[in-house]
Amino acid sequence: MSDNQLTELIERYLDGSMTAEERTQFELLRKNDVTVESRVTEHKQFMGLLKQYGERLELQKRLDAIHDEIDVHALKEEVTIHPVWVVRMWRHHHSKISVAASIAIFAILSTLFFTGKLNSHDSRFVELRDEVSRLKISNDQLKQTVNTRLINGAKTTKPKPVNPGNFRGTGFALSSNGYIVTNYHVVNGADSIYVQNAAGESFHSKVIYTEPQNDIAILEINDSTFKNLGAVPYNFKKSSTDLGENVFTFGYPGGEVVFGPGALTSATGYQGDTTEYQVSIPVNPGNSGGPLLDDKGNIIGIINGKQTRVAGAAFAVKSAYLLKAIQNIPADSLSKSLTLNNRNTLAGLSRPQQLKKLKNYVFMVKVYNQ
């Protein structure tokens, strides 16, 4: 089947123009072919981006129209009485209005927009990157950044983070010779990346491959002080994991490694995303990129998100997509061989014994930005 034929099938599947028999056959194809499943997910994401872009243009037009009619000073007073959330982004095109008044206008409009008053979307799911980003800079620095963006064309200085290394996530070893996997959103835009082991030793690393659509990034430790880890104690599960099975994660939501027990609650992620599992494990921003393991210590996924309105509901990219990503790494991107372990030495051990073995293969990922 050619790419064009597959794309046409996917479009017919998503717009509901397939017959019942065609739809059944296509869903079977999705289930049995990871490549087809990945293409469906990519196409859905692409169409979603197009829709968001159109909505953004429409919102901009509405904001411009309101801006010409609204009582600026009255709104400024209202903001003083009723504080609102800090503005994330605003392109300011009306230089005749003062910066302070512009902030007040957009603060109110943005509150309406992001709480659903100007938008029909009900966003109950937030990827951990949204929370991690709020740890990058302090509230004062965020306010300065907003003001800087609002002053269109003015000569201003971008504030520097007090401690850029506080932007962190988790990663875990793919092999003993320094290949690490984490989430794409953890390292996206990084100027410098270090991974820190359980002993507190840090090693410079670089990104060698990413798959943004599946939130996967592969790192390589390129530090002369790094020594091989020894045989990786877990393997990577290719088949699906059963509902109700005990699972756990191990990561760095803070300065110390933390164990998180739970269970697999759904074979699909947010809004039925078949590339992910849903698990009942409380996670925090630093858990991004951490391993999700089954009871026997097999890697079954990578933690990458959580649902905001359901306590303890988290999501993980399935290991099948990690294995596919590893296969897709261009040969010239690898400076040494990347061979996955096929033997699981964690099976049969008690949980404390499993964690003692795991801790040397799970890393804190520190991201530095200029």
GIDA-V410594 format. One record per residue. N is the residue number from 1. OMEGA is omega in whole degrees, 0 to 359 (NA if undefined). BURIAL is + if it has 16 or more other C-alpha atoms within 10 Angstrom, else -. D_CENTER is the distance of its C-alpha to the mean C-alpha in whole Angstrom. Layout:
BEGIN
n/omega/burial/d_center
N/OMEGA/BURIAL/D_CENTER
N/OMEGA/BURIAL/D_CENTER
END
This chain:
BEGIN
n/omega/burial/d_center
1/181/-/32
2/179/-/31
3/181/-/28
4/178/-/30
5/179/-/31
6/179/-/27
7/179/-/26
8/178/-/29
9/181/+/28
10/180/+/25
11/178/+/26
12/179/-/29
13/184/+/27
14/180/-/24
15/174/-/27
16/183/-/29
17/177/-/32
18/171/+/32
19/181/-/35
20/180/-/35
21/179/-/36
22/181/-/33
23/178/+/30
24/179/-/31
25/181/-/32
26/178/+/28
27/175/-/26
28/177/-/28
29/177/-/27
30/184/+/24
31/187/-/24
32/184/-/26
33/182/-/24
34/180/-/21
35/178/-/21
36/179/+/22
37/179/+/19
38/180/+/17
39/178/+/19
40/180/+/19
41/179/+/15
42/182/-/15
43/177/+/18
44/180/-/17
45/180/-/14
46/180/-/17
47/177/-/19
48/178/-/16
49/178/-/16
50/179/-/20
51/179/-/20
52/180/-/18
53/178/-/20
54/178/-/23
55/179/-/23
56/178/-/22
57/180/-/25
58/179/-/27
59/180/-/26
60/179/-/27
61/180/-/30
62/179/-/30
63/179/-/30
64/180/-/32
65/180/-/35
66/183/-/34
67/181/+/34
68/185/-/38
69/192/-/39
70/176/-/38
71/186/-/40
72/186/+/38
73/178/-/40
74/179/-/40
75/179/+/36
76/177/+/36
77/182/-/38
78/179/-/36
79/179/+/33
80/182/-/35
81/184/-/36
82/180/-/33
83/178/-/30
84/181/-/26
85/177/-/23
86/181/+/22
87/179/+/22
88/186/-/18
89/178/-/20
90/176/+/23
91/188/-/25
92/184/+/29
93/184/-/32
94/188/-/35
95/183/-/36
96/178/-/39
97/182/-/37
98/181/-/37
99/182/+/33
100/180/-/34
101/180/+/35
102/177/+/32
103/181/+/29
104/181/+/31
105/186/+/31
106/177/+/27
107/180/+/26
108/181/+/28
109/180/+/27
110/177/+/23
111/178/+/24
112/183/-/25
113/186/+/23
114/175/-/20
115/173/-/22
116/181/-/23
117/179/-/26
118/187/-/26
119/184/-/23
120/183/-/23
121/175/-/20
122/187/-/19
123/179/-/15
124/181/-/15
125/178/+/12
126/176/+/9
127/183/+/5
128/179/+/6
129/180/+/5
130/178/-/8
131/180/-/10
132/182/+/9
133/180/-/11
134/177/-/14
135/185/+/15
136/184/+/15
137/181/+/19
138/180/-/21
139/179/-/22
140/180/-/25
141/178/+/23
142/179/+/21
143/178/-/24
144/180/-/26
145/178/+/23
146/180/+/23
147/179/+/27
148/182/+/27
149/182/+/25
150/182/+/27
151/187/+/30
152/176/-/30
153/181/-/32
154/178/-/33
155/181/-/33
156/180/-/31
157/178/-/29
158/181/-/25
159/179/-/25
160/177/-/24
161/179/+/21
162/180/-/23
163/184/-/21
164/179/+/19
165/177/+/18
166/176/+/17
167/188/+/13
168/175/+/12
169/180/+/10
170/173/+/12
171/177/+/13
172/188/+/16
173/171/+/19
174/182/+/19
175/184/+/23
176/187/+/25
177/169/+/26
178/175/+/22
179/186/+/20
180/173/+/16
181/174/+/13
182/176/+/10
183/175/+/6
184/185/+/6
185/178/+/4
186/187/+/7
187/183/+/10
188/178/-/9
189/183/-/13
190/173/+/14
191/181/-/18
192/183/+/18
193/173/+/17
194/172/+/18
195/183/+/18
196/181/+/20
197/184/+/22
198/179/+/23
199/179/-/27
200/180/-/25
201/181/-/25
202/181/+/23
203/178/+/23
204/182/+/22
205/177/+/19
206/177/+/18
207/178/+/16
208/180/+/18
209/177/+/15
210/169/+/12
211/184/+/11
212/184/-/9
213/177/-/10
214/177/+/9
215/182/+/6
216/174/+/8
217/178/+/10
218/180/+/14
219/172/+/16
220/174/+/19
221/180/+/21
222/184/-/24
223/184/-/26
224/181/-/30
225/182/-/30
226/176/-/27
227/181/-/29
228/185/-/28
229/191/-/27
230/185/-/29
231/177/-/28
232/188/+/25
233/183/+/26
234/171/+/24
235/187/+/23
236/186/+/21
237/180/+/21
238/182/-/22
239/180/-/23
240/177/-/22
241/185/+/22
242/175/-/24
243/178/-/24
244/181/-/25
245/176/-/24
246/178/+/24
247/176/+/20
248/176/+/19
249/186/+/16
250/185/+/17
251/187/+/15
252/174/+/15
253/177/+/15
254/182/-/18
255/181/-/20
256/179/-/21
257/186/+/20
258/177/-/19
259/179/-/20
260/179/+/19
261/177/+/21
262/180/+/21
263/177/+/21
264/187/+/20
265/178/+/20
266/178/+/19
267/178/+/19
268/181/+/16
269/184/+/13
270/180/+/13
271/174/-/16
272/180/-/17
273/185/-/14
274/178/+/16
275/187/+/13
276/168/+/12
277/166/+/14
278/181/+/15
279/179/+/16
280/179/+/18
281/175/+/17
282/179/+/16
283/179/+/13
284/185/+/12
285/183/+/10
286/177/+/11
287/180/+/11
288/178/+/7
289/181/+/8
290/181/+/11
291/169/+/14
292/185/+/15
293/174/+/19
294/185/+/22
295/182/+/25
296/179/+/26
297/173/+/24
298/175/+/22
299/179/+/18
300/180/+/17
301/178/+/13
302/179/+/10
303/179/+/9
304/180/+/5
305/177/+/6
306/177/+/10
307/189/+/13
308/186/-/14
309/176/-/18
310/183/-/18
311/176/-/19
312/179/+/17
313/181/+/15
314/182/+/12
315/181/+/10
316/175/+/10
317/183/+/10
318/182/+/14
319/179/+/15
320/180/+/17
321/173/+/15
322/179/+/14
323/178/-/18
324/179/-/18
325/180/+/16
326/177/+/18
327/184/-/21
328/181/-/20
329/178/+/20
330/183/-/23
331/182/-/26
332/176/-/26
333/183/-/23
334/178/-/24
335/177/-/27
336/185/-/27
337/175/-/27
338/183/+/24
339/180/-/26
340/178/+/24
341/179/-/26
342/183/-/28
343/180/-/29
344/179/+/28
345/178/+/30
346/182/+/28
347/178/+/29
348/179/-/32
349/173/-/31
350/181/-/31
351/178/-/28
352/179/-/29
353/177/-/30
354/182/+/27
355/178/+/25
356/178/-/27
357/185/+/27
358/193/+/23
359/180/+/23
360/183/+/24
361/178/+/21
362/189/+/18
363/166/+/17
364/178/+/16
365/181/+/14
366/182/+/15
367/180/+/14
368/176/+/17
369/180/-/18
370/NA/-/21
END
